[in-house]
Amino acid sequence: MDNSPAALAIYELMQEYPVWEKTAQDLLRELDKHNIDAWPKTPESLTHLLRRMTPAFEEFGLQVEFLPRERNRRLIRITNTEYSEGNCHDRHQEELNMDDQPY
């Protein structure tokens, strides 16, 4: 995944979400916020990248699914199988506890 800035950005994005279920265009818009030249330029090229990188994503705990077309849209579901709200809650709680400590 190190050779693909887009794949790495998708991995980093998914550390914040248990599931991302949107179109390739929506995901491309999210990636465009990072403003890196190596991004796929079209939703189709992003879909191709996701299909190609699916085995690598799975090794890092991301499951990529291409859902059936509905209402002229095709959704992509990316699931972070290692996401745990408890872990996020624990990290947030640790940050709060650090704020309570005297300086």
The first five atom37 places (N, CA, C, CB, O) and aatype in JSON, in Angstrom:
{
  "aatype": [12, 3, 2, 15, 14, 0, 0, 10, 0, 9, 18, 6, 10, 12, 5, 6, 18, 14, 19, 17, 6, 11, 16, 0, 5, 3, 10, 10, 1, 6, 10, 3, 11, 8, 2, 9, 3, 0, 17, 14, 11, 16, 14, 6, 15, 10, 16, 8, 10, 10, 1, 1, 12, 16, 14, 0, 13, 6, 6, 13, 7, 10, 5, 19, 6, 13, 10, 14, 1, 6, 1, 2, 1, 1, 10, 9, 1, 9, 16, 2, 16, 6, 18, 15, 6, 7, 2, 4, 8, 3, 1, 8, 5, 6, 6, 10, 2, 12, 3, 3, 5, 14, 18],
  "atom_mask": [
    [1, 1, 1, 1, 1],
    [1, 1, 1, 1, 1],
    [1, 1, 1, 1, 1],
    [1, 1, 1, 1, 1],
    [1, 1, 1, 1, 1],
    [1, 1, 1, 1, 1],
    [1, 1, 1, 1, 1],
    [1, 1, 1, 1, 1],
    [1, 1, 1, 1, 1],
    [1, 1, 1, 1, 1],
    [1, 1, 1, 1, 1],
    [1, 1, 1, 1, 1],
    [1, 1, 1, 1, 1],
    [1, 1, 1, 1, 1],
    [1, 1, 1, 1, 1],
    [1, 1, 1, 1, 1],
    [1, 1, 1, 1, 1],
    [1, 1, 1, 1, 1],
    [1, 1, 1, 1, 1],
    [1, 1, 1, 1, 1],
    [1, 1, 1, 1, 1],
    [1, 1, 1, 1, 1],
    [1, 1, 1, 1, 1],
    [1, 1, 1, 1, 1],
    [1, 1, 1, 1, 1],
    [1, 1, 1, 1, 1],
    [1, 1, 1, 1, 1],
    [1, 1, 1, 1, 1],
    [1, 1, 1, 1, 1],
    [1, 1, 1, 1, 1],
    [1, 1, 1, 1, 1],
    [1, 1, 1, 1, 1],
    [1, 1, 1, 1, 1],
    [1, 1, 1, 1, 1],
    [1, 1, 1, 1, 1],
    [1, 1, 1, 1, 1],
    [1, 1, 1, 1, 1],
    [1, 1, 1, 1, 1],
    [1, 1, 1, 1, 1],
    [1, 1, 1, 1, 1],
    [1, 1, 1, 1, 1],
    [1, 1, 1, 1, 1],
    [1, 1, 1, 1, 1],
    [1, 1, 1, 1, 1],
    [1, 1, 1, 1, 1],
    [1, 1, 1, 1, 1],
    [1, 1, 1, 1, 1],
    [1, 1, 1, 1, 1],
    [1, 1, 1, 1, 1],
    [1, 1, 1, 1, 1],
    [1, 1, 1, 1, 1],
    [1, 1, 1, 1, 1],
    [1, 1, 1, 1, 1],
    [1, 1, 1, 1, 1],
    [1, 1, 1, 1, 1],
    [1, 1, 1, 1, 1],
    [1, 1, 1, 1, 1],
    [1, 1, 1, 1, 1],
    [1, 1, 1, 1, 1],
    [1, 1, 1, 1, 1],
    [1, 1, 1, 0, 1],
    [1, 1, 1, 1, 1],
    [1, 1, 1, 1, 1],
    [1, 1, 1, 1, 1],
    [1, 1, 1, 1, 1],
    [1, 1, 1, 1, 1],
    [1, 1, 1, 1, 1],
    [1, 1, 1, 1, 1],
    [1, 1, 1, 1, 1],
    [1, 1, 1, 1, 1],
    [1, 1, 1, 1, 1],
    [1, 1, 1, 1, 1],
    [1, 1, 1, 1, 1],
    [1, 1, 1, 1, 1],
    [1, 1, 1, 1, 1],
    [1, 1, 1, 1, 1],
    [1, 1, 1, 1, 1],
    [1, 1, 1, 1, 1],
    [1, 1, 1, 1, 1],
    [1, 1, 1, 1, 1],
    [1, 1, 1, 1, 1],
    [1, 1, 1, 1, 1],
    [1, 1, 1, 1, 1],
    [1, 1, 1, 1, 1],
    [1, 1, 1, 1, 1],
    [1, 1, 1, 0, 1],
    [1, 1, 1, 1, 1],
    [1, 1, 1, 1, 1],
    [1, 1, 1, 1, 1],
    [1, 1, 1, 1, 1],
    [1, 1, 1, 1, 1],
    [1, 1, 1, 1, 1],
    [1, 1, 1, 1, 1],
    [1, 1, 1, 1, 1],
    [1, 1, 1, 1, 1],
    [1, 1, 1, 1, 1],
    [1, 1, 1, 1, 1],
    [1, 1, 1, 1, 1],
    [1, 1, 1, 1, 1],
    [1, 1, 1, 1, 1],
    [1, 1, 1, 1, 1],
    [1, 1, 1, 1, 1],
    [1, 1, 1, 1, 1]
  ],
  "atom_positions": [
    [[0.82, -1.2, 0.0], [0.0, 0.0, 0.0], [0.86, 1.26, 0.0], [-0.93, 0.0, 1.2], [0.38, 2.34, -0.34]],
    [[2.11, 1.13, 0.37], [2.99, 2.29, 0.43], [3.18, 2.94, -0.93], [4.33, 1.89, 0.98], [3.47, 4.14, -1.0]],
    [[3.01, 2.18, -2.02], [3.22, 2.71, -3.36], [2.03, 3.49, -3.88], [3.55, 1.6, -4.3], [2.11, 4.09, -4.95]],
    [[0.93, 3.5, -3.16], [-0.28, 4.17, -3.62], [-0.74, 5.19, -2.58], [-1.39, 3.15, -3.9], [-1.29, 4.82, -1.55]],
    [[-0.52, 6.48, -2.86], [-0.98, 7.51, -1.92], [-2.49, 7.45, -1.69], [-0.59, 8.89, -2.43], [-2.96, 7.7, -0.58]],
    [[-3.25, 7.12, -2.74], [-4.71, 7.05, -2.59], [-5.1, 5.89, -1.67], [-5.39, 6.89, -3.96], [-5.97, 6.05, -0.81]],
    [[-4.47, 4.73, -1.85], [-4.78, 3.58, -0.99], [-4.42, 3.89, 0.45], [-4.02, 2.33, -1.47], [-5.17, 3.53, 1.37]],
    [[-3.29, 4.54, 0.67], [-2.89, 4.91, 2.02], [-3.87, 5.91, 2.63], [-1.46, 5.5, 2.01], [-4.2, 5.81, 3.81]],
    [[-4.34, 6.86, 1.83], [-5.31, 7.85, 2.33], [-6.63, 7.18, 2.67], [-5.54, 8.95, 1.28], [-7.27, 7.55, 3.66]],
    [[-7.05, 6.2, 1.87], [-8.29, 5.46, 2.17], [-8.12, 4.71, 3.49], [-8.64, 4.48, 1.02], [-9.02, 4.7, 4.33]],
    [[-6.97, 4.07, 3.66], [-6.71, 3.36, 4.92], [-6.78, 4.32, 6.1], [-5.32, 2.66, 4.87], [-7.41, 4.02, 7.11]],
    [[-6.13, 5.47, 5.98], [-6.13, 6.45, 7.07], [-7.54, 6.98, 7.34], [-5.18, 7.62, 6.74], [-7.93, 7.16, 8.49]],
    [[-8.3, 7.24, 6.28], [-9.68, 7.7, 6.43], [-10.5, 6.67, 7.21], [-10.32, 7.96, 5.06], [-11.3, 7.03, 8.07]],
    [[-10.29, 5.41, 6.91], [-11.09, 4.36, 7.53], [-10.72, 4.09, 8.98], [-10.96, 3.09, 6.75], [-11.39, 3.3, 9.64]],
    [[-9.68, 4.71, 9.49], [-9.37, 4.59, 10.91], [-10.38, 5.37, 11.74], [-7.94, 5.07, 11.2], [-10.48, 5.18, 12.95]],
    [[-11.12, 6.26, 11.08], [-12.11, 7.09, 11.76], [-13.53, 6.53, 11.68], [-12.1, 8.48, 11.19], [-14.41, 6.97, 12.4]],
    [[-13.75, 5.55, 10.81], [-15.1, 5.05, 10.55], [-15.15, 3.53, 10.65], [-15.58, 5.5, 9.17], [-14.21, 2.85, 10.25]],
    [[-16.24, 2.99, 11.18], [-16.41, 1.55, 11.13], [-16.82, 1.1, 9.72], [-17.45, 1.09, 12.16], [-16.42, 0.04, 9.25]],
    [[-17.64, 1.94, 9.04], [-18.13, 1.61, 7.7], [-18.25, 2.9, 6.89], [-19.51, 0.87, 7.76], [-18.69, 3.93, 7.4]],
    [[-17.85, 2.82, 5.64], [-18.02, 3.93, 4.69], [-18.84, 3.36, 3.56], [-16.63, 4.54, 4.19], [-18.37, 2.44, 2.88]],
    [[-20.05, 3.87, 3.32], [-20.9, 3.34, 2.26], [-21.41, 4.51, 1.43], [-22.09, 2.51, 2.84], [-22.4, 5.15, 1.77]],
    [[-20.71, 4.77, 0.34], [-21.06, 5.88, -0.54], [-20.62, 5.53, -1.95], [-20.4, 7.22, -0.07], [-20.12, 4.43, -2.2]],
    [[-20.79, 6.47, -2.86], [-20.38, 6.24, -4.24], [-18.88, 6.51, -4.4], [-21.18, 7.13, -5.2], [-18.25, 7.1, -3.52]],
    [[-18.34, 6.06, -5.52], [-16.93, 6.34, -5.82], [-16.72, 7.84, -5.94], [-16.5, 5.63, -7.13], [-15.67, 8.35, -5.55]],
    [[-17.7, 8.56, -6.47], [-17.6, 10.02, -6.58], [-17.5, 10.65, -5.2], [-18.82, 10.59, -7.34], [-16.7, 11.57, -5.0]],
    [[-18.28, 10.18, -4.25], [-18.21, 10.71, -2.88], [-16.84, 10.46, -2.26], [-19.3, 10.06, -2.0], [-16.27, 11.34, -1.62]],
    [[-16.31, 9.26, -2.47], [-15.0, 8.93, -1.93], [-13.91, 9.77, -2.6], [-14.7, 7.43, -2.11], [-12.97, 10.22, -1.95]],
    [[-14.05, 9.99, -3.9], [-13.09, 10.81, -4.62], [-13.1, 12.24, -4.09], [-13.4, 10.8, -6.13], [-12.04, 12.86, -3.94]],
    [[-14.28, 12.77, -3.8], [-14.38, 14.12, -3.22], [-13.65, 14.18, -1.87], [-15.86, 14.54, -3.04], [-12.96, 15.15, -1.57]],
    [[-13.83, 13.15, -1.06], [-13.16, 13.1, 0.24], [-11.64, 13.06, 0.06], [-13.64, 11.88, 1.05], [-10.91, 13.75, 0.78]],
    [[-11.18, 12.26, -0.87], [-9.75, 12.17, -1.13], [-9.19, 13.47, -1.7], [-9.45, 11.02, -2.08], [-8.05, 13.83, -1.41]],
    [[-9.98, 14.17, -2.5], [-9.53, 15.43, -3.09], [-9.19, 16.47, -2.04], [-10.6, 15.98, -4.03], [-8.43, 17.4, -2.31]],
    [[-9.73, 16.34, -0.85], [-9.42, 17.27, 0.23], [-7.94, 17.22, 0.59], [-10.27, 16.97, 1.47], [-7.39, 18.18, 1.14]],
    [[-7.29, 16.09, 0.28], [-5.87, 15.93, 0.6], [-4.96, 16.56, -0.46], [-5.53, 14.46, 0.74], [-3.77, 16.77, -0.21]],
    [[-5.53, 16.85, -1.64], [-4.83, 17.6, -2.69], [-3.46, 17.01, -3.04], [-4.67, 19.03, -2.26], [-2.44, 17.7, -2.98]],
    [[-3.45, 15.75, -3.41], [-2.22, 15.1, -3.85], [-2.37, 14.74, -5.33], [-1.9, 13.83, -2.99], [-3.43, 14.25, -5.74]],
    [[-1.34, 14.98, -6.12], [-1.41, 14.78, -7.57], [-1.65, 13.34, -7.98], [-0.15, 15.26, -8.2], [-2.18, 13.1, -9.07]],
    [[-1.29, 12.39, -7.16], [-1.37, 10.98, -7.54], [-2.76, 10.38, -7.4], [-0.41, 10.19, -6.71], [-2.92, 9.18, -7.58]],
    [[-3.78, 11.19, -7.08], [-5.14, 10.65, -6.93], [-5.67, 10.17, -8.27], [-6.08, 11.71, -6.35], [-5.29, 10.68, -9.32]],
    [[-6.54, 9.19, -8.22], [-7.31, 8.87, -9.42], [-8.12, 10.11, -9.82], [-8.25, 7.63, -9.18], [-8.61, 10.84, -8.96]],
    [[-8.25, 10.33, -11.11], [-8.92, 11.55, -11.59], [-10.43, 11.37, -11.78], [-8.31, 11.99, -12.9], [-11.17, 12.35, -11.82]],
    [[-10.88, 10.12, -11.9], [-12.29, 9.87, -12.14], [-12.8, 8.81, -11.16], [-12.53, 9.41, -13.61], [-12.01, 8.05, -10.6]],
    [[-14.12, 8.77, -10.95], [-14.68, 7.71, -10.1], [-14.36, 6.31, -10.64], [-16.21, 7.88, -9.98], [-14.15, 5.37, -9.87]],
    [[-14.32, 6.17, -11.97], [-14.02, 4.87, -12.57], [-12.6, 4.42, -12.24], [-14.21, 4.93, -14.08], [-12.37, 3.26, -11.93]],
    [[-11.65, 5.35, -12.3], [-10.27, 4.97, -11.98], [-10.11, 4.68, -10.49], [-9.29, 6.08, -12.41], [-9.29, 3.85, -10.11]],
    [[-10.88, 5.36, -9.65], [-10.86, 5.06, -8.22], [-11.43, 3.67, -7.96], [-11.66, 6.13, -7.43], [-10.89, 2.91, -7.15]],
    [[-12.51, 3.33, -8.65], [-13.1, 2.0, -8.52], [-12.09, 0.93, -8.95], [-14.39, 1.88, -9.36], [-11.96, -0.1, -8.29]],
    [[-11.39, 1.19, -10.04], [-10.36, 0.25, -10.51], [-9.27, 0.08, -9.44], [-9.73, 0.74, -11.84], [-8.84, -1.04, -9.17]],
    [[-8.83, 1.18, -8.85], [-7.82, 1.12, -7.79], [-8.33, 0.29, -6.61], [-7.45, 2.55, -7.31], [-7.6, -0.55, -6.08]],
    [[-9.58, 0.52, -6.2], [-10.14, -0.23, -5.07], [-10.18, -1.72, -5.38], [-11.56, 0.28, -4.75], [-9.84, -2.54, -4.52]],
    [[-10.58, -2.08, -6.6], [-10.63, -3.5, -6.97], [-9.22, -4.11, -6.94], [-11.25, -3.67, -8.38], [-9.03, -5.22, -6.45]],
    [[-8.25, -3.37, -7.45], [-6.87, -3.86, -7.5], [-6.27, -3.98, -6.11], [-6.02, -2.93, -8.36], [-5.49, -4.9, -5.84]],
    [[-6.63, -3.05, -5.22], [-6.03, -3.01, -3.89], [-6.8, -3.81, -2.84], [-5.91, -1.58, -3.44], [-6.37, -3.89, -1.69]],
    [[-7.93, -4.41, -3.21], [-8.75, -5.13, -2.24], [-7.96, -6.17, -1.43], [-9.89, -5.83, -2.96], [-8.11, -6.2, -0.21]],
    [[-7.11, -7.0, -2.05], [-6.35, -7.96, -1.23], [-5.43, -7.28, -0.21], [-5.5, -8.87, -2.13], [-5.3, -7.74, 0.92]],
    [[-4.8, -6.18, -0.61], [-3.93, -5.45, 0.33], [-4.75, -4.83, 1.45], [-3.12, -4.36, -0.41], [-4.34, -4.86, 2.61]],
    [[-5.9, -4.26, 1.1], [-6.77, -3.68, 2.13], [-7.18, -4.74, 3.14], [-8.02, -3.03, 1.49], [-7.19, -4.49, 4.34]],
    [[-7.51, -5.94, 2.64], [-7.94, -7.01, 3.55], [-6.85, -7.37, 4.55], [-8.34, -8.25, 2.74], [-7.14, -7.69, 5.7]],
    [[-5.59, -7.32, 4.11], [-4.48, -7.61, 5.03], [-4.41, -6.58, 6.15], [-3.16, -7.63, 4.27], [-3.9, -6.87, 7.23]],
    [[-4.93, -5.38, 5.9], [-4.9, -4.31, 6.89], [-6.26, -4.1, 7.56], [-4.45, -3.01, 6.24], [-6.49, -3.07, 8.2]],
    [[-7.17, -5.08, 7.41], [-8.44, -5.03, 8.12], [-9.54, -4.24, 7.45], [0.0, 0.0, 0.0], [-10.53, -3.89, 8.1]],
    [[-9.4, -3.96, 6.15], [-10.46, -3.25, 5.42], [-11.09, -4.2, 4.41], [-9.9, -1.99, 4.72], [-10.4, -4.82, 3.61]],
    [[-12.41, -4.29, 4.47], [-13.16, -5.13, 3.54], [-13.85, -4.2, 2.55], [-14.19, -6.05, 4.28], [-14.59, -3.3, 2.95]],
    [[-13.62, -4.41, 1.25], [-14.2, -3.57, 0.2], [-15.26, -4.38, -0.53], [-13.11, -3.06, -0.78], [-15.0, -5.49, -1.0]],
    [[-16.48, -3.82, -0.63], [-17.58, -4.47, -1.34], [-18.17, -3.5, -2.34], [-18.67, -4.98, -0.35], [-18.32, -2.31, -2.05]],
    [[-18.5, -4.01, -3.52], [-19.17, -3.21, -4.54], [-20.62, -3.67, -4.57], [-18.47, -3.36, -5.95], [-20.92, -4.77, -5.04]],
    [[-21.5, -2.84, -4.08], [-22.9, -3.21, -3.92], [-23.63, -3.12, -5.26], [-23.59, -2.31, -2.89], [-23.21, -2.39, -6.15]],
    [[-24.74, -3.87, -5.4], [-25.5, -3.81, -6.65], [-26.02, -2.39, -6.91], [-26.68, -4.8, -6.6], [-26.31, -1.63, -5.99]],
    [[-26.13, -2.08, -8.19], [-26.62, -0.76, -8.59], [-28.06, -0.57, -8.13], [-26.51, -0.58, -10.13], [-28.91, -1.45, -8.32]],
    [[-28.33, 0.59, -7.53], [-29.68, 0.95, -7.1], [-29.95, 2.39, -7.5], [-29.86, 0.77, -5.56], [-29.1, 3.26, -7.29]],
    [[-31.1, 2.64, -8.05], [-31.5, 4.01, -8.43], [-30.39, 4.75, -9.16], [-31.92, 4.8, -7.18], [-30.07, 5.9, -8.85]],
    [[-29.81, 4.08, -10.13], [-28.78, 4.67, -10.98], [-27.5, 5.03, -10.23], [-29.33, 5.91, -11.65], [-26.71, 5.85, -10.69]],
    [[-27.29, 4.42, -9.06], [-26.07, 4.65, -8.28], [-25.51, 3.3, -7.87], [-26.35, 5.54, -7.02], [-26.24, 2.34, -7.64]],
    [[-24.21, 3.25, -7.79], [-23.56, 2.04, -7.28], [-22.73, 2.43, -6.07], [-22.68, 1.35, -8.37], [-21.8, 3.22, -6.16]],
    [[-23.08, 1.86, -4.94], [-22.38, 2.18, -3.7], [-21.21, 1.23, -3.48], [-23.34, 2.13, -2.52], [-21.22, 0.07, -3.88]],
    [[-20.21, 1.78, -2.82], [-19.06, 1.0, -2.38], [-19.12, 1.0, -0.86], [-17.69, 1.6, -2.92], [-19.27, 2.04, -0.23]],
    [[-18.99, -0.18, -0.29], [-18.96, -0.28, 1.17], [-17.55, -0.71, 1.58], [-20.05, -1.3, 1.7], [-17.05, -1.75, 1.15]],
    [[-16.94, 0.11, 2.41], [-15.63, -0.24, 2.98], [-15.85, -0.4, 4.47], [-14.53, 0.87, 2.65], [-16.29, 0.52, 5.15]],
    [[-15.53, -1.57, 4.98], [-15.72, -1.88, 6.39], [-14.36, -2.04, 7.06], [-16.58, -3.16, 6.58], [-13.51, -2.79, 6.59]],
    [[-14.18, -1.33, 8.15], [-12.97, -1.48, 8.95], [-13.24, -2.58, 9.96], [-12.55, -0.12, 9.65], [-13.87, -2.34, 10.99]],
    [[-12.75, -3.78, 9.68], [-13.04, -4.92, 10.54], [-12.31, -4.84, 11.87], [-12.67, -6.21, 9.84], [-12.61, -5.59, 12.8]],
    [[-11.34, -3.94, 11.97], [-10.6, -3.78, 13.22], [-11.04, -2.56, 14.01], [-9.11, -3.67, 12.93], [-10.48, -2.25, 15.06]],
    [[-12.07, -1.86, 13.51], [-12.58, -0.67, 14.2], [-13.27, -1.1, 15.48], [-13.54, 0.14, 13.3], [-14.03, -2.07, 15.49]],
    [[-13.01, -0.38, 16.53], [-13.66, -0.67, 17.8], [-14.03, 0.64, 18.46], [-12.75, -1.52, 18.72], [-13.16, 1.46, 18.77]],
    [[-15.32, 0.85, 18.68], [-15.74, 2.08, 19.35], [-15.14, 2.16, 20.73], [-17.27, 2.16, 19.43], [-14.84, 3.24, 21.22]],
    [[-14.95, 1.01, 21.36], [-14.33, 0.99, 22.68], [-12.94, 1.57, 22.64], [0.0, 0.0, 0.0], [-12.54, 2.34, 23.52]],
    [[-12.19, 1.21, 21.61], [-10.84, 1.76, 21.48], [-10.88, 3.26, 21.28], [-10.1, 1.1, 20.32], [-10.09, 3.99, 21.88]],
    [[-11.81, 3.73, 20.44], [-11.94, 5.17, 20.23], [-12.38, 5.85, 21.52], [-12.94, 5.48, 19.09], [-11.87, 6.92, 21.86]],
    [[-13.32, 5.24, 22.23], [-13.8, 5.8, 23.48], [-12.67, 5.85, 24.5], [-14.99, 4.98, 24.04], [-12.51, 6.85, 25.2]],
    [[-11.88, 4.77, 24.58], [-10.76, 4.74, 25.52], [-9.74, 5.82, 25.22], [-10.09, 3.37, 25.49], [-9.24, 6.47, 26.14]],
    [[-9.43, 6.03, 23.92], [-8.48, 7.07, 23.56], [-9.02, 8.43, 23.94], [-8.16, 7.02, 22.06], [-8.29, 9.28, 24.46]],
    [[-10.32, 8.66, 23.68], [-10.94, 9.93, 24.02], [-10.92, 10.13, 25.54], [-12.39, 9.99, 23.49], [-10.63, 11.23, 26.01]],
    [[-11.21, 9.08, 26.29], [-11.21, 9.18, 27.75], [-9.81, 9.49, 28.27], [-11.72, 7.87, 28.37], [-9.66, 10.29, 29.19]],
    [[-8.78, 8.88, 27.68], [-7.41, 9.17, 28.08], [-7.07, 10.64, 27.85], [-6.42, 8.28, 27.32], [-6.42, 11.27, 28.68]],
    [[-7.53, 11.19, 26.72], [-7.28, 12.6, 26.44], [-7.97, 13.48, 27.47], [-7.77, 12.96, 25.02], [-7.4, 14.47, 27.93]],
    [[-9.2, 13.12, 27.85], [-9.92, 13.9, 28.86], [-9.2, 13.82, 30.2], [-11.37, 13.39, 29.0], [-9.08, 14.83, 30.89]],
    [[-8.74, 12.64, 30.56], [-8.03, 12.48, 31.83], [-6.75, 13.29, 31.86], [-7.73, 11.01, 32.08], [-6.38, 13.81, 32.91]],
    [[-6.07, 13.4, 30.73], [-4.84, 14.18, 30.68], [-5.14, 15.66, 30.92], [-4.13, 13.99, 29.33], [-4.32, 16.38, 31.5]],
    [[-6.32, 16.11, 30.47], [-6.7, 17.51, 30.68], [-6.93, 17.82, 32.15], [-7.96, 17.83, 29.88], [-6.79, 18.97, 32.57]],
    [[-7.27, 16.8, 32.94], [-7.56, 17.0, 34.36], [-6.3, 17.06, 35.22], [-8.44, 15.9, 34.86], [-6.36, 17.45, 36.38]],
    [[-5.17, 16.69, 34.65], [-3.93, 16.65, 35.44], [-3.38, 18.06, 35.63], [-2.88, 15.76, 34.76], [-3.49, 18.91, 34.74]],
    [[-2.79, 18.31, 36.8], [-2.21, 19.64, 37.05], [-0.98, 19.86, 36.18], [-1.83, 19.8, 38.54], [-0.3, 18.91, 35.79]],
    [[-0.71, 21.11, 35.88], [0.43, 21.46, 35.02], [1.67, 21.61, 35.81], [0.17, 22.73, 34.25], [2.73, 21.9, 35.25]]
  ]
}
